[in-house]
């Protein structure tokens, strides 16, 4: 232990949330489905994330392990649940970078189209360039990639605060321009993506074995990063609504990248370039942080699951690069960059909720006292899951099918592994560093 200090751990979690990316990506999805409820969805999601944060905060102080959620659950609830959470987290992690690559490529293509550069095939080149740069950065080593995320995170915080101030000072809408119509289904469908906006905040737990004084600094990093990102994103959501008004919110249903045309018309092409740079930078930061977490979780997984031969980091990165590229290019080809982003984001969000509900149960079993916060968290997450699941209709019902199929595959995998009691199942043990 000792490579990562508290500020670096904070930025690892902060950049895994990626407030600027959420501003241009998830805000647009929430605006489409929740309309002017957008800032209230973000505020509620922030508060709900604080309840889920308590569980991760507590467990990361009990166990120092790069295994993260699956290791916590495996220690407390047993092998079966530990394997299940690993499989869910694996799907969650593998989908994250392709999902971001899809959105960033679509976002960049939309900007280029404003300047009359239209090439349907160029989007695939953008996807590969983005993914390649992410893997090169992570492959440069933990010290360099962590320093990068620290510097980039500071820049991202500074710009999104500046952007919110500009929106508030230059907003041209009166109070009468805002009509808040509350519909339960719309609100909770937005919550699914609002929760996703904060889902990366726990990524520093996957680097806890390399963190100075991890028992204290890992929980601290979670609390600080959640608080900073939550405040920033809530303010930015209200400032966006103030700047674009009802008309702007409605425009999102016509043009998913409405924010691009709005920035260009209101603030000019130069500011659009600056805005676009920080949006893409945020997506890049988030991808690097997520991949860093996964890469440093993987050796712990191989150890916990009793692998005889360990896969090296370079080989893992190469395989993951191929998988990421195939997922990103194929889903973009089938559904387009924005639609594929929404579908994958929905699947990831449901996975996130499942992981945290079971993690809450783990903490309850481990302590059995002062558990009101995990209980509230589990109830709210379950309500959000059920209502959002029911609300998925039309084309986006494919999100439900994808989640159900993956859950079925995970259960079958556990049954298969359990039948191999003299081999894989018997070797599985969830280890953590002694304090």
C-alpha positions as CSV (number, residue, x, y, z in Angstrom):
1,X,0.0,0.0,0.0
2,X,1.0,3.6,-0.3
3,X,1.0,4.7,-4.0
4,X,-2.3,6.7,-3.7
5,X,-2.9,9.6,-1.3
6,X,-6.3,11.0,-0.2
7,X,-6.6,13.8,-2.9
8,X,-5.8,11.3,-5.6
9,X,-8.3,8.8,-4.2
10,X,-10.9,11.6,-4.2
11,X,-10.2,12.4,-7.8
12,X,-10.4,8.7,-8.7
13,X,-14.0,8.7,-7.4
14,X,-14.8,12.2,-8.7
15,X,-13.7,11.5,-12.3
16,X,-15.5,8.2,-12.2
17,X,-18.7,10.2,-11.7
18,X,-17.8,12.7,-14.4
19,X,-20.1,15.6,-13.7
20,X,-19.4,17.4,-17.0
21,X,-20.1,14.2,-19.0
22,X,-23.3,13.7,-17.1
23,X,-24.2,17.3,-17.9
24,X,-24.0,16.7,-21.7
25,X,-25.1,13.0,-21.7
26,X,-27.4,11.9,-18.9
27,X,-29.0,15.3,-18.5
28,X,-30.2,15.0,-22.1
29,X,-31.7,11.6,-21.4
30,X,-33.4,12.7,-18.2
31,X,-34.7,15.8,-20.0
32,X,-36.3,13.6,-22.7
33,X,-38.1,11.4,-20.2
34,X,-38.6,13.7,-17.1
35,X,-38.8,17.1,-18.8
36,X,-38.6,20.1,-16.4
37,X,-38.3,17.6,-13.5
38,X,-34.6,17.3,-14.5
39,X,-33.1,19.2,-11.6
40,X,-35.4,17.6,-9.1
41,X,-34.4,14.2,-10.5
42,X,-30.8,15.0,-10.0
43,X,-31.4,16.4,-6.5
44,X,-33.4,13.3,-5.4
45,X,-30.7,11.0,-7.0
46,X,-28.0,12.8,-5.1
47,X,-29.8,12.4,-1.8
48,X,-30.6,8.7,-2.6
49,X,-26.9,8.2,-3.5
50,X,-26.0,9.5,0.0
51,X,-28.0,6.6,1.5
52,X,-26.2,4.1,-0.8
53,X,-22.9,5.8,0.0
54,X,-23.3,5.0,3.7
55,X,-23.1,1.2,2.9
56,X,-20.0,1.5,0.7
57,X,-18.4,4.0,3.2
58,X,-19.0,1.5,6.1
59,X,-17.8,-1.6,4.2
60,X,-14.7,0.0,2.8
61,X,-13.7,0.7,6.4
62,X,-14.2,-2.9,7.4
63,X,-12.4,-4.6,4.5
64,X,-9.4,-3.4,2.6
65,X,-9.6,-5.2,-0.7
66,X,-9.5,-4.3,-4.4
67,X,-12.3,-6.8,-4.9
68,X,-14.8,-4.1,-3.8
69,X,-18.5,-5.0,-3.8
70,X,-18.1,-8.7,-4.6
71,X,-15.5,-9.2,-1.9
72,X,-17.6,-7.4,0.8
73,X,-20.7,-9.4,-0.1
74,X,-18.7,-12.7,-0.4
75,X,-17.2,-12.2,3.1
76,X,-20.6,-11.6,4.7
77,X,-23.2,-13.5,2.7
78,X,-21.1,-16.3,1.4
79,X,-19.6,-17.6,-1.8
80,X,-22.8,-17.7,-3.9
81,X,-23.7,-14.1,-3.4
82,X,-20.0,-13.1,-3.8
83,X,-19.9,-14.8,-7.2
84,X,-23.3,-13.3,-8.2
85,X,-22.1,-9.7,-7.4
86,X,-18.8,-10.3,-9.2
87,X,-20.8,-11.3,-12.3
88,X,-23.0,-8.3,-12.1
89,X,-20.1,-6.0,-11.5
90,X,-18.2,-7.6,-14.4
91,X,-21.1,-6.9,-16.8
92,X,-21.4,-3.4,-15.4
93,X,-17.6,-2.7,-15.9
94,X,-17.3,-4.2,-19.3
95,X,-20.2,-2.1,-20.6
96,X,-19.1,1.3,-19.2
97,X,-16.2,2.3,-21.5
98,X,-18.1,1.3,-24.7
99,X,-21.1,3.2,-23.5
100,X,-19.1,6.4,-23.0
101,X,-17.3,5.9,-26.3
102,X,-20.7,5.6,-28.1
103,X,-21.9,8.9,-26.6
104,X,-18.6,10.8,-27.1
105,X,-18.4,9.7,-30.7
106,X,-22.0,10.8,-31.4
107,X,-21.4,14.1,-29.5
108,X,-18.2,14.8,-31.5
109,X,-19.9,13.9,-34.8
110,X,-22.8,16.3,-34.0
111,X,-20.3,19.1,-33.4
112,X,-18.5,18.3,-36.7
113,X,-21.9,18.3,-38.5
114,X,-22.4,21.9,-37.4
115,X,-19.3,22.8,-39.4
116,X,-20.7,20.8,-42.4
117,X,-18.5,17.8,-41.9
118,X,-20.8,14.8,-42.4
119,X,-19.4,11.3,-42.8
120,X,-21.4,8.3,-41.5
121,X,-18.3,6.1,-41.3
122,X,-16.1,8.6,-39.4
123,X,-18.0,7.9,-36.2
124,X,-16.3,4.5,-36.0
125,X,-12.9,6.0,-36.4
126,X,-13.7,8.4,-33.5
127,X,-14.8,5.4,-31.4
128,X,-11.6,3.5,-32.0
129,X,-9.4,6.7,-31.3
130,X,-11.3,7.4,-28.0
131,X,-11.0,3.8,-26.8
132,X,-7.4,3.4,-27.8
133,X,-6.3,6.6,-26.0
134,X,-8.2,5.4,-22.8
135,X,-6.3,2.1,-22.9
136,X,-3.0,3.7,-23.6
137,X,-3.4,6.0,-20.6
138,X,-4.3,3.2,-18.2
139,X,-1.5,1.0,-19.7
140,X,1.0,3.7,-18.8
141,X,0.8,2.6,-15.1
142,X,-1.1,3.5,-12.0
143,X,1.1,6.4,-11.0
144,X,0.8,8.2,-14.3
145,X,-2.9,7.6,-14.8
146,X,-3.8,8.6,-11.3
147,X,-1.8,11.9,-11.7
148,X,-3.6,12.5,-14.9
149,X,-7.0,12.0,-13.4
150,X,-6.1,14.3,-10.5
151,X,-5.1,17.2,-12.8
152,X,-8.0,16.6,-15.2
153,X,-10.4,16.3,-12.3
154,X,-9.4,19.8,-11.0
155,X,-9.9,21.2,-14.5
156,X,-13.3,19.6,-14.8
157,X,-14.5,21.0,-11.5
158,X,-13.3,24.5,-12.4
159,X,-15.1,24.5,-15.8
160,X,-18.4,23.1,-14.7
161,X,-18.6,25.7,-11.9
162,X,-17.8,28.4,-14.3
163,X,-20.4,27.1,-16.8
164,X,-23.1,27.1,-14.1
165,X,-22.3,30.7,-13.1
166,X,-22.5,31.7,-16.8
167,X,-25.9,30.0,-17.2
168,X,-27.2,31.7,-14.1
169,X,-25.9,35.2,-15.1
170,X,-27.0,35.0,-18.7
171,X,-30.3,33.1,-18.3
172,X,-33.0,34.9,-20.3
173,X,-36.1,33.2,-19.0
174,X,-38.6,34.5,-16.5
175,X,-40.2,32.5,-13.7
176,X,-43.3,32.2,-15.9
177,X,-41.3,30.2,-18.4
178,X,-41.1,27.2,-16.1
179,X,-44.0,24.8,-15.8
180,X,-43.2,21.8,-13.5
181,X,-45.6,19.0,-14.2
182,X,-45.0,16.0,-11.8
183,X,-45.7,12.5,-13.2
184,X,-44.6,9.6,-11.0
185,X,-43.5,7.4,-13.9
186,X,-41.6,10.1,-15.6
187,X,-39.9,11.1,-12.4
188,X,-38.7,7.5,-11.5
189,X,-37.7,6.7,-15.1
190,X,-35.4,9.7,-14.8
191,X,-34.2,8.5,-11.4
192,X,-32.7,5.4,-13.1
193,X,-30.4,7.7,-15.1
194,X,-30.0,10.1,-12.2
195,X,-28.7,7.2,-10.0
196,X,-26.4,6.2,-12.8
197,X,-24.9,9.8,-12.7
198,X,-23.5,9.0,-9.3
199,X,-22.7,5.3,-9.8
200,X,-19.0,5.7,-10.4
201,X,-18.4,7.4,-7.1
202,X,-17.3,4.2,-5.4
203,X,-14.4,3.4,-7.7
204,X,-11.7,4.3,-5.2
205,X,-12.6,1.1,-3.3
206,X,-11.0,-0.9,-6.1
207,X,-7.7,0.8,-5.5
208,X,-7.8,0.6,-1.7
209,X,-4.9,-1.9,-1.5
210,X,-2.7,0.8,-3.0
211,X,-4.1,3.7,-1.0
212,X,-2.3,5.2,2.0
213,X,-4.0,4.5,5.3
214,X,-6.9,2.9,3.3
215,X,-9.1,2.2,6.2
216,X,-9.5,5.9,6.7
217,X,-8.7,7.5,3.4
218,X,-10.9,5.2,1.2
219,X,-14.1,6.1,3.1
220,X,-13.1,9.7,3.2
221,X,-12.5,9.8,-0.5
222,X,-16.0,8.4,-1.1
223,X,-17.7,11.0,1.1
224,X,-15.7,14.0,-0.3
225,X,-16.1,13.0,-4.0
226,X,-19.9,12.3,-3.6
227,X,-20.4,15.6,-1.8
228,X,-18.5,17.7,-4.3
229,X,-20.0,16.1,-7.4
230,X,-23.5,16.1,-6.0
231,X,-23.5,19.8,-5.1
232,X,-22.0,20.7,-8.5
233,X,-24.4,18.5,-10.5
234,X,-27.5,19.7,-8.6
235,X,-26.5,23.4,-9.2
236,X,-25.6,22.8,-12.8
237,X,-29.0,21.0,-13.4
238,X,-31.0,24.0,-12.0
239,X,-28.8,26.5,-13.9
240,X,-29.4,24.6,-17.1
241,X,-33.1,24.7,-16.7
242,X,-32.9,28.4,-15.8
243,X,-30.9,29.0,-19.0
244,X,-32.9,27.0,-21.6
245,X,-36.4,27.1,-20.0
246,X,-39.4,24.9,-21.0
247,X,-38.7,25.4,-24.7
248,X,-35.2,24.1,-24.4
249,X,-36.3,21.1,-22.4
250,X,-38.8,20.3,-25.2
251,X,-36.1,20.6,-27.8
252,X,-34.3,17.7,-26.2
253,X,-37.1,15.4,-27.4
254,X,-36.3,16.4,-30.9
255,X,-32.6,16.7,-30.8
256,X,-30.7,14.7,-28.2
257,X,-27.6,17.0,-28.7
258,X,-29.7,20.2,-28.3
259,X,-27.1,21.5,-25.8
260,X,-24.6,21.8,-28.7
261,X,-26.8,24.1,-30.8
262,X,-27.9,26.0,-27.7
263,X,-24.3,26.7,-26.7
264,X,-23.3,27.8,-30.2
265,X,-26.3,30.1,-30.7
266,X,-26.1,31.7,-27.2
267,X,-22.3,31.9,-26.6
268,X,-20.7,31.5,-30.0
269,X,-18.5,28.9,-31.7
270,X,-15.4,29.6,-29.7
271,X,-17.1,28.8,-26.4
272,X,-18.7,25.8,-28.0
273,X,-15.2,24.4,-28.7
274,X,-14.2,25.0,-25.1
275,X,-17.4,23.4,-23.9
276,X,-16.9,20.4,-26.2
277,X,-13.3,20.0,-25.1
278,X,-14.3,19.7,-21.4
279,X,-17.3,17.4,-22.2
280,X,-15.0,15.0,-24.1
281,X,-12.3,15.4,-21.4
282,X,-14.9,14.4,-18.8
283,X,-15.9,11.3,-20.7
284,X,-12.2,10.4,-21.1
285,X,-11.6,10.9,-17.4
286,X,-14.5,8.7,-16.5
287,X,-13.4,6.0,-18.8
288,X,-9.8,6.0,-17.5
289,X,-11.0,5.9,-13.9
290,X,-13.4,3.1,-14.5
291,X,-10.8,1.1,-16.4
292,X,-8.2,1.7,-13.7
293,X,-10.6,0.3,-11.1
294,X,-11.4,-2.8,-13.2
295,X,-7.7,-3.5,-14.0
296,X,-6.7,-3.3,-10.3
297,X,-9.8,-5.4,-9.2
298,X,-8.9,-8.2,-11.6
299,X,-5.7,-9.5,-9.9
300,X,-7.7,-9.7,-6.6
301,X,-10.5,-11.6,-8.5
302,X,-7.9,-14.1,-9.8
303,X,-6.5,-14.6,-6.3
304,X,-10.0,-14.9,-4.7
305,X,-11.2,-17.4,-7.3
306,X,-8.1,-19.6,-7.1
307,X,-6.7,-19.2,-10.6
308,X,-3.6,-21.3,-11.1
309,X,-2.2,-18.9,-13.8
310,X,-2.7,-15.2,-13.5
311,X,-3.4,-13.1,-16.6
312,X,-1.0,-10.2,-16.8
313,X,-2.1,-6.6,-17.0
314,X,-1.0,-6.1,-20.7
315,X,-2.9,-9.2,-21.8
316,X,-6.0,-8.2,-19.9
317,X,-5.9,-4.7,-21.4
318,X,-5.5,-6.1,-24.9
319,X,-8.4,-8.5,-24.5
320,X,-10.6,-5.7,-22.9
321,X,-9.7,-3.4,-25.8
322,X,-11.0,-5.9,-28.3
323,X,-14.2,-6.5,-26.3
324,X,-14.8,-2.8,-25.8
325,X,-14.3,-2.0,-29.4
326,X,-16.6,-4.8,-30.6
327,X,-19.4,-3.8,-28.2
328,X,-19.1,-0.1,-29.0
329,X,-18.9,-0.4,-32.8
330,X,-21.6,-3.1,-33.1
331,X,-24.1,-1.3,-30.8
332,X,-23.5,2.0,-32.6
333,X,-24.0,0.3,-36.0
334,X,-27.3,-1.3,-34.8
335,X,-28.9,1.5,-32.9
336,X,-26.9,4.6,-33.4
337,X,-24.6,6.4,-30.9
338,X,-27.3,8.0,-28.7
339,X,-29.9,5.3,-28.7
340,X,-27.2,2.6,-27.9
341,X,-25.9,4.9,-25.1
342,X,-29.4,5.1,-23.5
343,X,-29.9,1.4,-23.7
344,X,-26.5,0.4,-22.3
345,X,-26.8,3.2,-19.6
346,X,-30.2,1.7,-18.6
347,X,-28.7,-1.8,-18.2
348,X,-25.8,-0.5,-16.2
349,X,-28.1,1.5,-13.9
350,X,-30.2,-1.6,-13.1
351,X,-27.0,-3.5,-12.4
352,X,-25.8,-0.8,-10.1
353,X,-29.1,-0.9,-8.1
354,X,-28.9,-4.7,-7.8
355,X,-25.3,-4.4,-6.4
356,X,-26.3,-1.8,-3.9
357,X,-29.4,-3.5,-2.6
358,X,-27.4,-6.7,-1.9
359,X,-24.6,-4.7,-0.4
360,X,-27.1,-3.0,2.0
361,X,-28.2,-6.5,3.1
362,X,-24.6,-7.4,3.7
363,X,-24.0,-4.5,5.9
364,X,-27.2,-5.2,7.8
365,X,-26.0,-8.8,8.5
366,X,-22.5,-7.6,9.5
367,X,-23.7,-5.1,12.0
368,X,-27.4,-5.6,12.9
369,X,-27.6,-2.2,14.6
370,X,-28.1,1.4,13.5
371,X,-29.2,0.1,10.1
372,X,-32.0,2.5,9.3
373,X,-30.0,4.2,6.5
374,X,-29.3,0.9,4.5
375,X,-33.0,-0.1,5.0
376,X,-34.2,3.3,3.6
377,X,-31.7,3.0,0.8
378,X,-32.9,-0.6,-0.1
379,X,-36.5,0.5,-0.1
380,X,-36.0,3.5,-2.3
381,X,-33.7,1.6,-4.7
382,X,-36.3,-1.2,-4.9
383,X,-39.1,1.3,-5.7
384,X,-37.0,3.0,-8.3
385,X,-36.1,-0.4,-9.9
386,X,-39.7,-1.6,-10.0
387,X,-41.3,1.6,-11.3
388,X,-38.5,2.2,-13.9
389,X,-38.7,-1.4,-15.0
390,X,-42.4,-1.2,-15.5
391,X,-42.1,2.2,-17.2
392,X,-39.8,0.8,-19.9
393,X,-42.0,0.5,-23.0
394,X,-41.6,0.5,-26.7
395,X,-38.2,0.2,-28.1
396,X,-36.5,0.7,-24.7
397,X,-38.1,-2.4,-23.3
398,X,-34.9,-4.1,-24.7
399,X,-33.2,-2.8,-21.5
400,X,-35.5,-5.1,-19.4
401,X,-34.8,-8.1,-21.6
402,X,-31.0,-7.5,-21.5
403,X,-31.1,-7.3,-17.7
404,X,-33.2,-10.4,-17.3
405,X,-31.1,-12.4,-19.7
406,X,-27.9,-11.4,-18.0
407,X,-29.3,-12.2,-14.5
408,X,-30.4,-15.7,-15.9
409,X,-26.9,-16.3,-17.3
410,X,-25.4,-15.3,-13.9
411,X,-27.7,-17.7,-11.9
412,X,-26.9,-20.5,-14.3
413,X,-23.2,-19.8,-14.0
414,X,-23.4,-20.0,-10.2
415,X,-25.2,-23.3,-10.4
416,X,-22.6,-24.7,-12.8
417,X,-19.7,-23.5,-10.6
418,X,-21.3,-25.0,-7.5
419,X,-21.5,-28.4,-9.2
420,X,-17.7,-28.2,-9.7
421,X,-17.1,-28.4,-5.9
422,X,-13.8,-30.1,-6.2
423,X,-12.4,-27.5,-8.5
424,X,-13.4,-23.8,-8.9
425,X,-16.0,-23.5,-6.1
426,X,-13.8,-25.1,-3.5
427,X,-10.9,-22.7,-4.3
428,X,-12.9,-19.5,-3.9
429,X,-12.1,-17.5,-0.9
430,X,-12.5,-13.8,-0.3
431,X,-9.4,-12.2,1.1
432,X,-8.6,-8.8,2.5
433,X,-5.7,-7.0,4.0
434,X,-5.4,-7.1,7.8
435,X,-5.2,-3.8,9.5
